[in-house]
Amino acid sequence: MKRIFILVFLLISAVQTNSWAQNRHYNTMTLGMGGGGVAVIDGYHANFLNPANLMINKDRVPSHQVGIFGGFGLHAGGSLLNVGVYNDYLTKGLTIEGQTREDMLDAWFGSSSSNTRDIGFTNDIVPFGFSKRTSKAAFSLATRVRTIQDFTLNKGAAEVYFYGLDSDKFSDPVPFNINSRTLSFAEISIGYAMALPIPLEGLIEKLPFINEIDLYAGIAPKFLIGLQSFEMDFQSTLEVNSPLEVGNTINHDFAYTIYSYGDISTQLNNFVQAKENNPDAVLDDYLDYSGSDIGSLGSGFGYDLGVTLDLDVSLPILSVLSEEQHLRISAALSDMGSISYDSNPRTFSASSTFSFDADAGGDEVGDFYDNLSDSLSNDIYGDFNSNSASARTYDLLSTFNFGAALVVGKLTASIDISKGFNDLGSNTKNSVMTAGAEYRLFDFIPIRFGTRLGAGTAAAYSFGTGIDIKNLELSISGMAVNDASVGGTSATVAMSGLVLRF
């Protein structure tokens, strides 16, 4: 019986389980090398990190690149994903009660019921990409579909799940809060890069160990198309005063607001209007979202901007490895801009107190709880108001990126530092450092590894491999945090898709 009530209370949170996540654009090479790559990413992927790099790798990569399903990346992470707690308490056959339960929740959330933990997901799909490089300039066209989701809950919500409706635990009101947000949009990015004149170039090239110097600059403006957006803010307190056999034992004081757009707003609003004339109206009869409005919900503009200094060097200490030696130094502004969702924006809100009396009266117990479930869905939690709202604008998860890479024959090593302009999800104003290397075994099997430090978690380590020949690439990479006790865990994977070069 207690699980029925727990399910009812958690129902409102099951609408969405979404999170902001790591915004950095990866391809399989950069992810395998730790997730940086501002000085090594090339081809059409450079549009989304450093468009100046459309000009690099003239000696190693053909001038044209075409990506057919040209890349896929998935990231999940956050403090709610604490693998250490999961392994210590939920995989060893322990009975989760008493002191064990308290220790688990304290390790997971800390001591206060108000403490929150979050989980984030993001996926990037590059359906198509094309780039063309000439001796003096480069052009590119790339599309990307990005979905960013974020979900946060507090310790009180977790206590409800693991304690049930325990009157000893919830004799005083406990906060029970949940927040979620989904943001999905498509990007059409057009990149341009060119070589810039370098003052005193001849004099610089006479310096020791420098054979040639090139300076590239690039910009990639992009048009953003809003696919979908949804937000929910649910704030409440839960109090259980006495055993369920006594009347009026549960009090749930709650308030929530939902932000939606397009057809979802229309359908929810139709339900509110119908309910004014028919109190027995059922929400499920009005929700039938087909996705026909995807792509018409909003729009925006953004850009990526970068510069790369490419030095052809000859360092004697490295000559035993290869005579081909390039040092690149790059800086870039990534994901600058914003997107607004303005198609039928509405808010749906409710504020009430649910008090439960366990007396079934003359009803059969089964009928009583069936009726209760319907009542909660339509008359309590589903009794919301509808209001028109203004368009909502979201900044992109902008970052400044600085990095360097040394290419010595089949070996490439890189190091990067990035800093976000906002604190959204795992995008952080704190500095994040990455480092990695690639060695091309037999010149066509890349072996990639790297590490990332920062981003609110313990160190993350990456690995990648595949096939990367002159005219074709098929590769995969992954990265994961090694210690989930510090800021939770995160995991990222990337696949190259089919990349053709000619």
C-alpha positions in Angstrom: 0.0 0.0 0.0 2.8 2.4 0.9 4.4 1.9 -2.6 1.1 3.0 -4.2 1.4 6.4 -2.5 5.1 6.7 -3.3 4.3 6.0 -6.9 1.6 8.8 -6.8 4.0 11.3 -5.3 6.7 10.4 -7.8 4.4 10.5 -10.8 4.7 14.2 -11.3 8.5 13.8 -11.5 8.3 11.0 -14.1 7.1 13.4 -16.8 10.6 14.4 -17.7 14.1 13.2 -16.4 16.4 15.7 -18.1 19.6 17.6 -17.6 22.1 20.1 -18.9 25.3 18.3 -19.7 28.8 18.8 -21.0 28.5 21.2 -23.9 31.9 20.7 -25.5 31.7 19.5 -29.1 33.7 16.3 -29.6 34.7 14.2 -32.5 36.3 10.8 -32.0 39.8 12.2 -32.1 39.3 15.0 -29.6 37.3 12.8 -27.2 39.9 10.0 -27.3 42.6 12.6 -26.5 40.8 13.8 -23.3 38.0 16.0 -24.7 40.0 19.1 -25.6 41.3 19.4 -29.2 41.0 23.1 -30.0 44.3 22.8 -31.8 43.7 19.4 -33.5 40.0 19.2 -34.5 39.7 19.6 -38.3 37.3 19.2 -41.2 33.6 20.2 -40.8 33.7 19.3 -37.0 35.9 22.4 -36.6 32.8 24.5 -37.2 31.6 23.8 -33.7 34.9 24.3 -31.8 37.6 26.2 -33.8 36.7 27.0 -37.5 40.3 28.2 -38.1 41.3 24.6 -38.2 39.5 24.1 -41.5 42.9 25.1 -42.9 45.1 22.6 -41.0 46.5 19.2 -41.9 47.3 20.1 -45.5 50.0 17.5 -45.8 48.0 14.6 -44.2 44.4 14.9 -45.1 42.8 15.4 -48.6 41.2 18.8 -49.2 37.6 17.6 -49.3 35.7 15.9 -46.4 32.1 14.6 -46.5 30.4 13.2 -43.4 27.4 10.9 -43.9 25.8 10.6 -40.5 29.0 12.4 -39.8 29.4 12.0 -36.1 27.5 11.1 -32.9 28.2 11.9 -29.3 26.5 11.1 -26.0 27.3 12.4 -22.6 25.8 11.5 -19.2 26.9 12.7 -15.8 26.3 14.5 -12.6 26.3 14.2 -8.8 23.2 12.0 -8.8 25.2 9.3 -10.7 27.3 8.2 -7.8 28.6 4.8 -8.8 30.5 4.5 -5.6 27.4 4.6 -3.5 25.6 2.3 -5.9 28.4 -0.3 -5.6 28.8 0.0 -1.8 25.1 -0.3 -1.0 23.0 -1.6 -3.9 25.1 -4.4 -5.4 26.0 -6.4 -2.2 22.7 -7.8 -1.2 22.3 -5.4 1.7 18.9 -4.7 3.3 18.4 -1.0 2.8 17.0 -0.1 6.2 18.0 1.3 9.6 21.6 2.7 9.8 22.5 1.2 6.4 19.8 3.3 4.8 20.9 6.5 6.7 24.5 6.0 5.8 23.7 5.4 2.1 21.6 8.6 1.8 24.2 10.6 3.7 27.0 9.4 1.4 24.8 10.2 -1.6 23.3 13.5 -0.7 24.9 14.7 2.5 23.2 15.3 5.9 20.5 17.8 4.9 17.1 16.8 3.3 17.4 20.0 1.3 20.6 19.0 -0.4 20.2 18.4 -4.2 21.9 16.2 -6.7 21.6 16.4 -10.5 22.0 14.3 -13.6 22.6 15.5 -17.1 22.4 14.2 -20.6 23.4 15.6 -23.9 23.6 14.1 -27.3 25.0 15.6 -30.5 24.3 14.3 -33.9 26.0 15.6 -37.0 23.7 14.4 -39.8 25.8 15.9 -42.5 29.1 17.8 -42.9 31.2 19.0 -45.8 34.4 20.9 -45.9 36.7 22.1 -48.8 40.2 23.5 -48.3 42.3 25.4 -50.8 45.7 26.9 -50.4 44.4 30.2 -49.1 40.9 29.6 -47.7 38.5 26.9 -46.6 34.7 26.5 -46.6 32.4 24.2 -44.8 28.8 23.4 -44.2 27.8 21.3 -41.1 24.5 20.5 -39.4 24.1 19.4 -35.8 21.2 18.3 -33.7 21.7 18.9 -30.0 19.5 17.8 -27.1 20.4 19.0 -23.6 18.5 17.6 -20.6 18.8 18.2 -16.9 17.1 16.7 -13.8 17.6 17.7 -10.2 16.1 16.3 -7.0 16.7 16.8 -3.4 17.5 14.3 -0.6 13.9 14.5 0.7 12.6 13.0 -2.6 15.1 10.1 -2.3 14.1 9.6 1.3 10.4 9.2 0.3 11.5 6.4 -2.1 13.8 4.5 0.3 11.7 5.1 3.6 8.2 4.8 2.2 5.6 6.9 4.0 7.4 6.4 7.4 5.6 8.5 10.1 8.8 8.5 12.2 10.9 9.9 9.4 8.3 12.4 8.1 6.7 13.5 11.3 7.9 17.0 10.5 7.5 18.4 7.0 10.4 17.4 4.7 11.2 19.2 1.5 10.4 17.2 -1.6 11.6 19.1 -4.7 12.2 18.2 -8.3 13.3 20.3 -11.3 13.8 19.3 -14.9 14.5 21.0 -18.3 14.8 19.8 -21.9 16.3 21.9 -24.7 16.6 20.6 -28.2 17.6 22.5 -31.3 19.2 22.0 -34.7 22.1 24.1 -36.1 23.1 25.0 -39.6 26.7 26.2 -39.5 28.6 27.8 -42.4 32.3 28.0 -41.8 35.0 30.1 -43.5 38.7 30.2 -42.7 41.7 31.9 -44.3 45.4 32.4 -44.0 46.4 35.7 -42.6 49.5 37.7 -43.4 52.1 37.6 -40.7 54.2 40.7 -40.0 58.0 40.0 -40.2 57.3 36.5 -41.4 60.6 36.2 -43.1 62.5 37.3 -40.0 60.5 34.8 -37.8 61.4 31.9 -40.1 65.0 32.7 -39.7 64.8 31.9 -36.0 66.3 28.6 -34.8 64.1 25.5 -35.3 61.3 27.4 -37.2 61.0 26.4 -40.9 57.7 28.0 -41.7 54.9 29.8 -40.0 51.2 30.1 -40.9 48.4 32.0 -39.1 44.7 31.0 -39.7 41.5 32.6 -38.6 38.0 31.2 -39.0 34.4 32.0 -38.2 31.3 29.8 -38.4 28.0 31.7 -38.0 25.0 29.4 -37.4 21.3 29.5 -37.5 19.5 27.7 -34.7 16.1 26.0 -35.1 14.1 25.2 -32.0 13.0 21.6 -31.9 11.5 21.3 -28.4 11.7 22.8 -25.0 10.1 21.9 -21.7 10.6 22.9 -18.1 9.2 21.9 -14.8 9.8 23.3 -11.3 8.1 21.2 -8.5 8.5 22.4 -4.9 6.7 20.7 -2.0 6.9 19.5 1.6 5.7 16.1 2.8 4.4 15.3 6.3 3.2 11.9 7.6 1.8 12.4 11.1 0.8 8.9 12.2 0.2 5.4 10.9 -1.9 5.0 7.8 -4.8 3.4 9.6 -5.6 6.8 11.2 -7.4 9.4 9.0 -5.7 12.5 7.5 -2.2 11.0 7.9 -0.5 12.4 4.9 -0.1 16.1 4.0 1.6 17.1 0.7 1.9 20.9 0.3 3.0 21.4 -3.2 3.4 24.1 -6.0 4.6 23.5 -9.5 5.0 25.4 -12.8 5.4 23.9 -16.2 6.7 25.8 -19.2 5.8 24.5 -22.7 5.4 25.5 -26.3 3.6 24.7 -29.5 1.1 21.8 -29.6 1.8 20.7 -26.1 0.7 24.1 -24.8 -2.4 23.9 -27.0 -3.4 20.5 -25.7 -2.8 21.3 -22.0 -4.7 24.5 -22.4 -7.6 22.7 -24.1 -7.7 20.4 -21.0 -7.9 23.4 -18.7 -10.7 24.9 -20.7 -12.6 21.6 -20.9 -12.3 21.1 -17.1 -14.0 24.4 -16.5 -17.2 23.0 -18.0 -16.7 19.4 -17.2 -15.0 18.6 -13.8 -14.7 14.9 -14.9 -12.4 15.8 -17.9 -9.4 13.5 -18.1 -6.0 14.8 -19.0 -5.0 11.7 -21.1 -7.9 12.5 -23.5 -6.3 15.8 -24.5 -2.6 14.9 -24.7 -1.8 13.3 -28.0 1.5 15.0 -29.0 2.6 13.9 -32.6 5.7 16.1 -32.9 4.3 17.9 -35.9 5.5 21.3 -34.6 9.1 20.3 -34.2 11.3 22.8 -35.9 8.8 25.7 -35.6 9.0 26.4 -31.9 11.8 29.0 -32.0 15.0 30.2 -33.6 18.3 32.0 -32.8 21.7 32.8 -34.0 25.2 31.9 -32.8 28.8 31.7 -33.9 32.1 30.0 -33.3 35.3 31.9 -33.8 39.0 30.8 -33.7 42.6 31.4 -34.6 45.4 28.9 -35.0 49.1 29.5 -35.3 50.8 26.6 -37.2 54.6 26.4 -36.9 56.6 24.0 -39.0 59.5 23.3 -36.6 62.5 21.1 -36.4 63.5 20.3 -32.8 66.7 18.2 -32.8 65.6 16.3 -29.7 62.5 15.0 -31.6 64.2 14.3 -34.9 64.7 10.6 -33.9 61.0 10.2 -34.1 60.3 12.1 -37.3 61.4 15.0 -39.4 57.8 16.1 -39.7 57.2 18.4 -36.7 54.3 20.9 -36.3 53.5 23.0 -33.3 50.0 24.5 -33.2 48.7 27.1 -30.8 45.0 27.9 -30.9 42.3 30.0 -29.2 38.6 29.9 -29.8 35.2 31.1 -28.7 32.7 28.3 -28.9 28.9 28.3 -28.9 28.4 32.0 -28.6 24.8 33.1 -29.1 21.2 32.3 -27.9 18.0 30.7 -29.0 14.4 31.9 -28.2 11.3 29.7 -28.1 8.3 31.8 -29.0 5.6 29.5 -30.5 2.6 29.6 -28.2 4.6 29.8 -24.9 2.4 29.1 -21.9 2.8 28.3 -18.2 0.8 25.8 -16.3 0.8 26.0 -12.5 -0.8 24.6 -9.5 -0.6 25.2 -5.8 -2.5 23.1 -3.2 -2.3 20.8 -0.2 -3.2 17.2 -0.6 -4.4 15.6 2.7 -5.1 11.9 2.6 -7.6 10.1 4.8 -7.0 6.3 4.7 -10.6 5.5 5.6 -12.1 3.7 2.6 -15.6 4.2 4.0 -18.1 1.9 2.3 -16.0 1.3 -0.8 -14.1 -1.9 -1.5 -10.4 -1.3 -0.9 -9.4 -1.9 -4.5 -12.1 0.5 -5.8 -11.1 3.1 -3.2 -7.5 3.2 -4.4 -8.5 3.2 -8.1 -10.7 6.2 -7.5 -8.0 7.8 -5.4 -5.5 7.5 -8.3 -7.9 9.1 -10.7 -8.7 11.9 -8.2 -5.0 12.6 -7.7 -4.3 12.8 -11.4 -7.3 15.0 -12.3 -8.5 16.8 -9.2 -5.3 17.4 -7.1 -2.1 17.4 -9.1 -3.8 17.8 -12.4 -5.9 20.8 -11.3 -3.6 23.5 -12.8 -4.1 26.9 -14.3 -3.1 28.0 -17.8 -1.5 31.4 -18.6 0.1 32.8 -21.7 3.8 33.6 -21.3 6.5 35.5 -23.0 9.1 33.9 -25.2 12.0 32.4 -23.3 15.6 32.9 -24.4 18.4 30.6 -23.5 22.1 31.4 -23.8 24.2 28.8 -25.5 26.8 27.1 -23.3 29.6 29.3 -24.3 33.3 28.7 -23.6 36.7 30.1 -24.2 39.2 27.5 -25.3 43.0 27.7 -25.5 45.2 24.8 -26.5 48.4 23.6 -28.1 49.3 20.5 -30.1 52.6 19.0 -31.2 52.6 16.7 -34.2 55.7 14.6 -34.6 55.2 12.1 -37.5 52.7 9.5 -36.3 52.5 11.0 -32.8 50.2 13.9 -31.8 50.1 15.3 -28.2 47.8 18.1 -27.1 46.9 20.1 -24.0 43.9 22.4 -23.5 42.3 24.8 -21.0 38.7 25.9 -21.3 36.5 28.2 -19.2 32.8 28.6 -19.5 31.0 32.0 -19.6 28.0 30.6 -17.6 27.3 28.0 -14.9 24.7 25.8 -16.6 24.8 22.2 -15.8 28.4 21.0 -16.2 29.3 24.1 -18.1 31.3 25.9 -15.5 33.2 29.2 -15.0 35.9 27.2 -13.4 38.8 26.2 -15.6 39.0 22.7 -17.1 42.2 21.2 -18.4 42.6 18.3 -20.8 45.6 16.5 -22.1 46.0 13.6 -24.5 47.9 11.9 -27.3 47.4 9.9 -30.5 49.7 7.4 -32.1 48.9 6.1 -35.5 49.9 2.4 -35.5 50.8 1.3 -39.0 49.7 4.9 -40.0 46.0 3.9 -40.2 45.0 2.6 -36.7 44.8 5.5 -34.3 45.5 4.7 -30.6 44.2 7.6 -28.5 44.2 8.3 -24.8 43.9 11.3 -22.5 42.6 12.8 -19.3 40.4 15.7 -18.1 40.8 17.5 -14.9 38.1 19.8 -13.5 34.4 20.2 -14.4 33.4 19.5 -10.8 34.3 15.8 -10.9 37.3 13.6 -10.3 39.8 13.0 -13.1 38.3 11.4 -16.3 40.2 9.2 -18.6 39.6 8.5 -22.3 40.5 6.0 -25.0 39.7 5.7 -28.6 40.6 3.7 -31.7 39.3 2.6 -35.1 40.4 2.9 -38.8 41.6 6.2 -40.1 43.1 6.0 -43.6 43.6 8.8 -46.2 40.1 8.5 -47.7 38.0 7.0 -45.0 37.4 7.1 -41.2 35.4 4.8 -38.9 36.4 5.2 -35.3 35.0 5.4 -31.7 36.1 6.9 -28.4 34.9 7.0 -24.8 35.7 8.8 -21.6 34.7 8.1 -18.0 35.4 9.4 -14.5 37.4 7.1 -12.3 36.1 8.2 -8.8 32.4 8.9 -8.5 32.7 10.0 -4.9 33.9 13.4 -6.1 31.0 15.2 -7.8 29.5 12.1 -9.2 30.4 10.3 -12.3 30.3 11.0 -16.0 30.6 9.1 -19.2 30.9 10.2 -22.8 31.1 8.2 -26.1 31.6 9.4 -29.7 31.4 7.7 -33.0 32.8 9.1 -36.3 30.0 8.0 -38.6 31.2 7.5 -42.2 33.7 10.1 -43.2 34.9 10.2 -46.8 37.9 12.2 -48.0 39.0 13.0 -51.5 
